[in-house]
């Protein structure tokens, strides 16, 4: 199964993806984690990503697609992928469809976590205070949230027209969100 968890930064995609990895053996492909790993490596790519992300901007499609493509085959061999933070644009969605088609695979379900922007800002402010992640700086987060809302909104009709989109209330408890996601993916199209 290939699943996209869709929602703005701090919506809980990572929490739910980790649960699905533990329960179903799928592989989480988190662009946020991949980018943080690139930054931590100190590589030239990591330094470039850090500069872009510290401004609250999105890393280019070319960089993100290359990161995903490098790990896609292993995820497919393990039984499927949970895409977390990808795709964010129509171009990325089309690239993902093409990458999967080469492997004889497809996206099976898309779950959108619907959340309240103000509540997310409060969540991120707390996470920033606890963990100090630079991309969780409240001002940077506002820029990331605006970019998500502007760039990613066109993906809703893209996946809805394919009959793949299910919306889940992402403001509930972790358990309630998990149950709703499980129901949504129990019968993929």
VMD Tcl script that draws the C-alpha trace (Angstrom):
set ca {
  {0.00 0.00 0.00}
  {1.17 3.51 -0.82}
  {-0.39 6.20 1.33}
  {-0.05 9.97 1.32}
  {-0.62 11.73 4.63}
  {-1.61 15.22 3.67}
  {-1.71 18.25 5.93}
  {0.21 21.33 6.91}
  {3.38 21.29 8.99}
  {2.71 20.15 12.60}
  {-0.65 18.57 11.70}
  {0.43 15.22 13.15}
  {1.47 13.45 9.94}
  {4.75 12.27 11.45}
  {3.07 10.90 14.57}
  {0.53 8.96 12.52}
  {3.14 7.76 10.02}
  {5.33 6.36 12.79}
  {2.32 4.50 14.18}
  {1.55 3.00 10.76}
  {5.19 1.98 10.33}
  {5.11 0.15 13.67}
  {1.74 -1.48 13.08}
  {1.91 -2.27 9.36}
  {5.61 -2.47 8.51}
  {5.39 0.27 5.91}
  {8.27 2.68 5.29}
  {7.82 6.35 6.13}
  {9.25 8.69 3.53}
  {9.28 12.00 5.35}
  {10.75 14.85 3.37}
  {11.12 16.81 6.61}
  {13.22 14.03 8.15}
  {15.22 13.61 4.95}
  {15.95 17.32 4.81}
  {16.93 17.45 8.51}
  {19.29 14.49 7.89}
  {20.83 16.30 4.93}
  {21.34 19.40 7.08}
  {22.84 17.37 9.95}
  {25.29 15.75 7.52}
  {26.86 19.14 6.84}
  {26.99 18.35 3.13}
  {26.76 21.04 0.49}
  {23.18 19.94 -0.20}
  {22.46 20.10 3.53}
  {23.83 23.63 3.79}
  {21.73 24.71 0.81}
  {18.62 23.17 2.36}
  {19.33 24.81 5.72}
  {19.56 28.25 4.14}
  {16.29 27.75 2.27}
  {14.41 26.31 5.26}
  {15.67 28.95 7.70}
  {13.97 31.54 5.48}
  {10.75 29.51 5.73}
  {10.84 28.68 2.03}
  {10.19 25.30 0.44}
  {13.12 23.33 -0.96}
  {12.96 22.95 -4.75}
  {11.02 20.13 -6.39}
  {14.23 18.78 -7.94}
  {15.90 18.29 -4.55}
  {12.82 16.77 -2.90}
  {12.10 14.42 -5.81}
  {15.70 13.20 -5.82}
  {15.49 12.47 -2.07}
  {12.25 10.50 -2.52}
  {13.43 8.64 -5.61}
  {16.57 7.48 -3.80}
  {14.45 5.68 -1.18}
  {11.34 4.65 -3.13}
  {12.47 1.19 -4.31}
  {13.40 0.08 -0.79}
  {10.03 1.31 0.50}
  {8.19 -0.59 -2.21}
  {10.19 -3.74 -1.46}
  {9.16 -3.44 2.19}
  {5.46 -3.38 1.30}
  {4.69 0.23 0.64}
  {5.37 3.79 1.59}
  {3.79 6.45 3.70}
  {4.52 9.78 2.06}
  {4.74 12.48 4.71}
  {5.28 16.02 3.45}
  {5.35 14.92 -0.19}
  {3.98 15.75 -2.66}
  {3.42 19.45 -2.04}
  {2.76 20.58 -5.59}
  {1.05 19.21 -8.69}
  {4.46 18.81 -10.33}
  {5.64 16.67 -7.40}
  {2.41 14.62 -7.52}
  {2.90 13.95 -11.22}
  {6.55 13.01 -10.62}
  {5.48 10.63 -7.85}
  {2.89 9.01 -10.09}
  {5.57 8.51 -12.77}
  {8.12 7.09 -10.28}
  {5.56 4.62 -8.93}
  {4.37 3.65 -12.42}
  {7.95 2.64 -13.30}
  {7.71 0.17 -10.40}
  {4.23 -1.00 -11.42}
  {2.74 0.70 -8.34}
  {0.36 3.57 -7.58}
  {-0.97 5.71 -4.75}
  {-3.66 3.72 -2.95}
  {-5.04 6.34 -0.57}
  {-4.62 9.99 0.38}
  {-5.62 11.11 3.87}
  {-5.88 14.82 4.55}
  {-5.58 15.86 8.17}
  {-7.85 18.89 8.51}
  {-6.56 21.21 11.21}
  {-6.97 24.74 12.56}
  {-4.09 27.09 11.65}
  {-4.20 28.95 14.99}
  {-4.05 25.68 16.94}
  {-1.09 24.58 14.80}
  {0.78 27.77 15.62}
  {0.28 27.08 19.32}
  {1.45 23.46 18.84}
  {4.57 24.58 16.97}
  {5.40 27.27 19.51}
  {5.37 24.59 22.22}
  {7.46 22.20 20.13}
  {9.95 24.99 19.39}
  {10.29 25.71 23.11}
  {10.79 22.00 23.89}
  {12.93 20.84 20.96}
  {14.37 24.02 19.48}
  {13.93 22.86 15.87}
  {14.78 25.88 13.69}
  {11.95 25.09 11.25}
  {9.49 25.35 14.19}
  {10.35 28.96 14.95}
  {6.87 30.57 15.08}
  {7.73 33.24 12.49}
  {9.31 30.69 10.16}
  {6.33 28.40 10.74}
  {3.89 31.11 9.61}
  {5.83 31.37 6.34}
  {5.81 27.56 5.95}
  {2.08 27.41 6.69}
  {1.33 30.14 4.13}
  {3.46 28.31 1.55}
  {1.66 25.04 2.32}
  {-1.78 26.64 2.02}
  {-0.88 28.40 -1.22}
  {1.14 25.68 -2.98}
  {-0.58 22.55 -1.77}
  {-4.25 23.56 -2.06}
  {-4.36 22.48 -5.75}
  {-3.52 18.91 -4.69}
  {-6.91 18.49 -3.02}
  {-8.87 18.42 -6.28}
  {-6.05 16.49 -7.99}
  {-6.47 13.54 -5.62}
  {-10.21 14.01 -5.12}
  {-10.80 13.65 -8.88}
  {-8.88 10.35 -8.71}
  {-11.20 9.19 -5.92}
  {-8.30 8.83 -3.47}
  {-8.90 11.68 -1.00}
  {-10.37 11.14 2.46}
  {-10.50 13.95 5.01}
  {-9.93 13.27 8.70}
  {-10.34 15.70 11.61}
  {-6.73 16.20 12.65}
  {-7.64 18.16 15.77}
  {-8.84 15.12 17.72}
  {-6.77 13.01 20.07}
  {-3.94 10.94 18.60}
  {-6.10 7.84 19.18}
  {-9.16 9.34 17.44}
  {-7.10 10.49 14.46}
  {-5.46 7.05 14.25}
  {-8.85 5.32 14.24}
  {-10.16 7.62 11.50}
  {-7.04 7.02 9.38}
  {-7.35 3.26 9.82}
  {-10.97 3.43 8.66}
  {-9.98 5.56 5.65}
  {-7.28 3.15 4.46}
  {-9.15 -0.05 5.25}
  {-10.84 0.14 1.86}
  {-8.47 1.83 -0.59}
  {-9.77 2.49 -4.07}
}
mol new
graphics top color blue
foreach p $ca { graphics top sphere $p radius 0.5 }
foreach p [lrange $ca 0 end-1] q [lrange $ca 1 end] { graphics top cylinder $p $q radius 0.2 }
display resetview
